Amino acid sequence: MLQTAECVASGHPDKICDQISDAIVDAALAQDPKSRVAVETMVTSGICAIAGEVSTSHPLPYEEIARSVISDLGYTNSEFGFDANCTFHSWIHEQSGDIARGVDNGGAGDQGSMVGYATDETDEFIPLPYAIARKLVQTMDNLRTTHTLAYLRPDGKAQCTLSQNPKGIYSVASLICAVPHDPRIDAHTVKNDLIAHAVTPVLTSYGISIPNMDRIIVNGTGVWTIGGPASDTGVTGRKIIADTYGPTIPHGGGAFSGKDPTKVDRSGAYACRFAAKNIVASGRAKKCLVRVSYCIGQVKPQELSVDCFGTENSTMSEIYRYIDRLVSFEPRRIIETLGLAKPIYRQTAAYGHFGKNGLPWEQIQYN
């Protein structure tokens, strides 16, 4: 059985957009916890544009926020074809009164289904292939920002495919790292450096044997020198699987970034993760998927279901009672219980929203 997961670097074009959109969410919530935000960002060669709905107490410096994020991510060199001096466009208006009417009464900010998942196969309670892919891109980014491999550029991806034998032992079927670099550095050097400084330490940290070199691919076309928005247009919300658990886990379909917590695409998914993680962390199951669905403007969920895939150590009735004690799935109550009306979101917009310390939906409540 093969399992594959992908994660992307913080400087990936779609992630630039997610981080700008969430930096705007944070700025709005910092000045007004009741702010309503739904912002989309697009970046391409030499251009950054934002559009959407914002209702908050004071005007926000959208251009300043966007340029600051772009600069923070390492896009400071005009040779990249995109940098913090790019052309900026903004089309922002207030939230629809029809939506506000339902949300102001504590109802859901949209309809749809949301999913949360947890597994005991990693310390982060996330699937192992995804954990490895994420750690790889985090490591590649760190190698660039610490100047350990200063020739790397701010974009990149990693993909991990694991096989599992009948004894449950994992091995690497294939591992892919893709990262742009200074054209003066040859592909052989890039591959050797990444294996030494990223692949080997990451796999070792998860107890996985280092595979044969033919199972490790670095920059599949042979060379990659121009990355970022100059070669690939980015848009908010296009990495929903890389934002969650990898493709082995279903997704409700709604993206997270650029949305305030009244949008249940975001808060509902966080509540589901909170419930699933605590079910696993408390020993009630080895893995767990929680799903909820909503109708816009309505307070009560349309569905709340739990699947432990036969790994539960308690009855399902007891697990449902445990969830009732843990968190209410009414949108307003989720925001209150998890403290979501705070500027905490930009940190979620790179390397996924789950399995990261310090986020409120990652708390373990032993009860």
Summary of the structure (lengths in Angstrom):
residues: 367
radius of gyration: 21.0
end to end distance: 35.8
largest distance: 62.2
contacts: 1308
relative contact order: 0.19
helix: 35%
strand: 22%
